């Protein structure tokens, strides 16, 4: 006499096979989405790179935190870092008086300045070098006042990082939050205490929100720590350690001064990563591919 129904064991086997198949499909879909977002993110960086190139052609230096274009007294003199690049991307900057309300939806950065894998906040930062001290005295391509000329980049434009991803959001949580530390007299002590920090007592408020401002914490990142570092980012007096961080899996996209873009692994050699942040460290980074 033949059976007219399948057994419980057979049912479980079929369900298990279907579950494995569904898991593989979902994994493939997730990878495809991440790849698509990474490509879109790098396209944003490409547009930023073209805007910077046009700025350099007209100004002969890379943009600074502020004091871009013109001379003192000119309306355009105090255009800040991102604002001065908007016209190069055919985006009209908002009137000056509107650039003070962080709560105004119209003050959100344009889509080209947001990572597609992230949120509605600024998704990119300019590199200011391999250190943690005052931005004007660092060894990177972005300064507060005096613009860096292409001829100043003796390490080579193709070896020098210009812009990378940096997440923005809840200031009290990793990996976005920046811990507020006391004043430090040495970089070494600041870096050591920041690296050893487990649970911050205080955080720097509203970092990464005012993308049209001049505060370094909103606009730049450092190569002092490798991408997506598990440690906290910190600020203590004039010293700050803001790391490149992305929404992508174990990597960040980096735009170089010559316009090319690569995806850097979170496990990149720290020496190579620091070398990428300097303009005249007299080293040529190698092995900086994913």
N, C-alpha and C positions, 0 to 999 in steps of 0.2 A: 504494500500500500504506500503510495507516494505522499510526501508532505505537501501541505497546501499553504504553509507559511514559513517565514524564516525564523531562525532562533534568535535569542537575545544576544548571543555572542556574535552572530553574523551582523546584527544591527549595530552593535558597538564598533565592529571593525569598519563598517561602512561610514559611520559617523566620524570615526577617528580619521579616516582617509580624507573625508570632506573637510574636516577641521584643519588638517595639515595643508590641504590644497588652498583653503581660504586664507590661511596664514601666509602662505607663499605669495598669493595674489596681493594681499594687503601690503606685504613687505615691498613688493615690486612697485605698487602704486605710491607708497611713501617715498621710495628712493627716486621715482620719476618726478614726484612733486618737489623734493629737495633739490634735484638737479635743475629743474625748471626755475625754481626760485634763485638758485645760485647763479644761473645764467642771467636772469633778470637783474640780480644784484650787481653782477659784473658789468652789465650794460649801463647801469646807473653810474658806476665808477668810470666807465668809458666816457660818458657825457661830461662828468666832472673833469676828467682829464683834458678833454677838448676845451672846456671853458678856461681851465688854468692855462693851457697853452696859448689861447688867445690873449689872456690877461698878460702873460709874460711877454708876448710879442709887442704889446703896446706899452707896458710899464717897465720892461727889462728886468723885473724882479718877480719873485713869487709873492703871492699875497700875504699880508701880515694880519694879526688879530684885529687891528684897525689902522687908521691913517693910510688907507689905500687910495691911490690916484690923486691927481691934482696937487695943490699946495695949500698951506694953512689959509683959511678964509674962504676957500672954495666950498660950495655945497657938497661936492662929492668927496671932500677930504676925509671925513670921518666914516665913510662906508666901512662896515665891519667885514670880517672874513668871508662869510657865505653871501652876505648881501651884495658885496662888490662883484661876485661871480654870477649873480642872477641874470643881469643883462646879456652876459656871454651865452646864456642858455635860453635866450629869448623870453625871459620871465621878468615882469615888471615888479621892482621892489615896492613894498608897502610904504606909505608916507611915514616919516620919522615918528610922528606922534602915536602911530598905531603899534610901534614896535616895543611897547612897554607892557602890554597886557598879555600875560602868558595863558590866560584862560580863554581868550578870544579864539574861536575855531578858525577864524581867518588868519590867525598868526601861526598856524601849523606849517611846518616846512612843506614845500612842494613835493610831489611824488618822487622826483628824481633824487631827493635827499633822504628818502626813507628806504630801508631794506624791505623788499617784498615779503621776506619771511618774518619780519618783525611787526611793529605796531605803527602808529601814526606819528611817532616822534623821530627826531634826527637819528639817522642810522650810521653816519660816517663822521670820522674825525681826521684832522691833519696831524701828521707826525711832527713832533718837536724834538726828536732825538733819542739818545740812549740813556739819558740821565733822569733825575727827579727834581732838579733845582729850578730856579727862576727861568722862565721860558726865554728871556732875552739873552741868557748866558749859556744856552744849550747848544748841542752840536747837530741839531736837525735842520730841516728845510723851512720850518715855520717859526717866525719871531713875532714879538709884540709890535715893534716899531720899524726897525730897519729890515727891509726886504732882502732876501738872499738872491743874488744873481746866479744865472746858470753857470757862469764862469767860476763861482765860489764852490761849486759842487765838484771837487777834485776827485772824489771817489768814482765819479761817473754817474750820469743821470739814470742809466739802466740798473745801477746798483743801489740807488737811494730811494727809500720809501717816501711817498708823498701823502697818501690817504689810505686809511683802512676802515674796516667796520668797527663800530662800537655801540653796543646795545644801550638803549635808554628805557627808563620805566620806573618801577618802584624803588625808591632810594634806600629802603631799609632791608633789601634782600639781595643775596648773591644771585647772579654775578654783576648786577647793576649798581648796587649801593657803594658809596664811597665813605669809608670810616673817617671820622674827624679825630685827629690826634693832636697832641700839644705841639708847641713850637720846638723844632730841632735845630741844633747848631751844625750838625754834620749829616751828609747824605747817608753815610754808612749806618749810623744809628737809626735813622728814619727807616731805611730799607729793612734793617734787621727786625725792628719792632713791628713794622707792617707785615712782614712775612710770617712772624710768629703769632699774629693776632688771630684769636679764635672767635670771640664774641664781642663785637664793638659796643661801646657804651653810648656813643653818639654817631650820628651820620650827618654828612653835608647835605643840606636841604636843596631840593629843586635843581639838581645837577642834570645837565643834558636837555633842559626844557627851553631855555632861552637861546635858540639856535641863531638868533639875529644879534646877540649881544657880543661882549668882548671878554667874558670870563673864560680863562683857559680850561677849567673843568668841563665847560660846555662844548668846547671846540677842538681840543687836541688830545692826543694819546702819546704814551711813551713806549719805547722799546726796552725799558729796563726789565720787564718781565715778559715771558713768552705768551703767545696768544691763548686766550681762554684759560689763563692761569687759575688754579684752584684757590689761591690766596685772595684776600680782600684787596680792593683798591683803597688808597688812603690819601689824605691830605693832612699836612702838619705845618702850619705857618706858610712860608713860600714854597715848600716842597710838596710835590704831588706825584702819585704813581697811579696813572690811569691806563689800564691795559686794553689792547685791542681784543674785542670780544664779538662773537657773531651768533646768530641763531642757527647757523649751519652745523652739521655734525663734525666736530673735532678739527675745525679749520677756520681760517678767516681769509677773505679776499683782500689783496693789497694792490693799490695803484702805485706805480713807480713814476719817478719824475720824467721819464722819457715817454710815458703814456702806456706802457705795457702792463698787464694785470696777471697776477698769478694767485693761486690758492695755496696758502701756507698752512702746513699741518701744525696742530697744537703741540706736537712733539718735536718741533724744529729745534736744532741745536741753539742754545741761548747765545753762544758767541756769534753765530751767523745772524740771528735775529737782531742783536745789538748792532752788528756791522751794517745791516740794512737801514738802520735809523740815522746813521751819521752821514754828513756831507763831505767831511775831509778827515776821516779816521785813518786814511792811507791803507785800508784793507779792502779786498775785493771779495764780497760774499760768494760762497760756492755752496752747492747742495741746498739751495733755498726753494726747491720745488716741493710739491706735496709729498 
